[in-house]
Amino acid sequence: MSAPLRSLEGKDEADVLHDIQAALQGLRFGSVEITVHNGQVVQIERKEKFRLQAQAPKRS
């Protein structure tokens, strides 16, 4: 059994899930961290990483 999601600022469960979905949108490498305090979602943090590819040395 799961408890309903609650958030501060009067948001309902659908709003919280929409915010989580928005944080995941377009994320290729990284993470989304959801912080809960006393059963309420208080923070959604998105960390995005960009992978850089090393270029092969040019031959003259």
Secondary structure, 3 states (H helix, E strand, C coil): CCCCCEECCCCCHHHHHHHHHHHHCCCCCEEEEEEEECCEEEEEEEEECCCCCCCCCCCC
